[in-house]
Amino acid sequence: MAARRLCQSVGGLRPSHEALGGASGFGGRHRTATWRYHVFGHALGTASGTKGLCSSLSWGEGSGPSKAGNAKVCVVGSGPAGIYCAQSVAKKLSQAKPGLGVRIDVIDRRPIPGGLARYGVAPDHAPSVSAVLETIDNFLGGGNVRFFGNVQVKSGGSGDVHLDELRSMYDAIVLAHGADDPNWLGIAGEGRLKGKGVMTARELVALYCGDPMMEKDFYGGFGVGPKYPKVEDVVVVGAGNVALDVSRLLLTSPESLVAETNTSKRFIDLLSSESSPLSGIKRVHILARRGPRAAAFAPKELREVLQKREEHFVSRIRVPAQGGGEDGGRAGSIGPFEESAGLTKVATRMQKRVFKLLRDHHSKDSGEVREDAPGKELFIHFLHKPVEFVGAEHLSAVHVELQRETLVDDQALEVGPIDGAAKVELPAQLAIIAASQRSIGVDGIPPGRASHEGREGSPRALDRDVISDTSGNKTLAPVYFCGWANHGAKGIIGASMVDADEVSRVIVDDMVSSEGGEGPPGEALDLMEVLSERGVQVVGMAQWKAVREEERRRGQACGRAMEKLTRVEEILGLAQSLK
């Protein structure tokens, strides 16, 4: 029932924010390891890591992780995809093998659980995801589950525990650690102006969501400080929900964010303090290389920006003149809002709704500004391709190449530059790249999308393996990938849970059809003991609940529902004081 409630409560939500994909099943206890990657669906993930002294975690009354007859699963990532996958594995396995105990450890590099449900959903939408976070907390507080916050699975030499070490302790490993590596555009001026006005949406999302893992990156490396020039014009590159989130929050009054949301205090201060460079934003320009038919906005979020935000800003849609003779009558050219029976036929229901919203709003916009209109504007520019970031000491403008759409075979569109059109210069002191995110590898396993190319079908990644060393034979569990860790940052939370359910089905089917699912052979090491010996400070559920209460207390003191703790050191200090 909890799983059903979780899915129902978030069917229309999606996070703003960015791991691996595919997974491997149990091939039998003595099979040789093979590297097999396959594409798995669109689930959500989170991330895992930092350091200190281990807390005492227990599996619940009278049970132990190394007892024979218990299936043991480790999930890396405490976001919706990882938690729902774990929840579903436990349920399906208990049905498939009645009497078999299921023990689950959940690891996250953040000291606080929730993943993108806590640190990826725009704060003005956060109330809608509260049921998700409640379900995550309830699951992690169960007697057969342990939460290991502030634990990093090794990647690139850093971290607290190797993946192969985990594989020797469990029957299955699920990597649901999300997609945190931002995509850059690779255009002229980008590298030179990074930290001087050019940033990714990942940094800004982390800032307004209060992600403790990103604070140092943003304030230490970006450069938006008191000495930065005042920002009046912002360019946001991308045509998805993250672009809408970022634009909407930059244009919303700080007073509304304080009163109605759990937006981080640091972000609100950046918008409200007279000395802040972000306190005087007047215009935000969303740039989309393709036309309105290809927009990846969700209808609900788009409608909110177009129709329900006039108390904060006015939204306008801009497209270059083209098609129907406006662009020289080039054969096949089609206007951005021109009707096409072929394109309508192949469009999804969501694409049709988004296209209609954009077309209707564009047709009603006279370009005139009402006397009572707010002083801020949001422009959504379709068929505008950024080609260069311009500036000496800091960003001053973005050069844009205007695009045309050409109809191909009546049901497809090709995009290319408008012949002879001069580049457009948009003034901008801040550019935010909202071009999705990628996963990073884990302990030698490459990111999901690259390794899955052309191998669709199964979520298996690493099969069960038996290796020999001086201490004898050692069984290594298979590895499965789930969520954004599978193929990048896309998909709403509800859709990700459908995919997580499919991963859990494969895991359980593999357990049932093989000799797995009875616990690793012999006296396998326990993760808590390993981390304790290494001096890692683990944040368990008891400590997280105390942190949560402190956040609520601080929020109440300033008239808000909560005030997130945004510094890892502060969270760990509070957690340590409770041991």
Beta strands, then each sheet from edge to edge (+ up, - down):
strand 1: 70-76
strand 2: 101-108
strand 3: 145-149
strand 4: 172-175
strand 5: 181-182
strand 6: 198-200
strand 7: 233-237
strand 8: 283-288
strand 9: 314-318
strand 10: 377-382
strand 11: 384-390
strand 12: 397-408
strand 13: 412-417
strand 14: 424-427
strand 15: 430-433
strand 16: 437-438
strand 17: 460-462
strand 18: 465-469
strand 19: 472-476
strand 20: 479-481
sheet 1: 3+ 2+ 1+ 4+ 20+ 17-
sheet 2: 5+ 16-
sheet 3: 6+ 15+ 7+ 8+ 10+ 9+
sheet 4: 11+ 12- 13+
sheet 5: 11+ 12- 14+
sheet 6: 18+ 19-
end
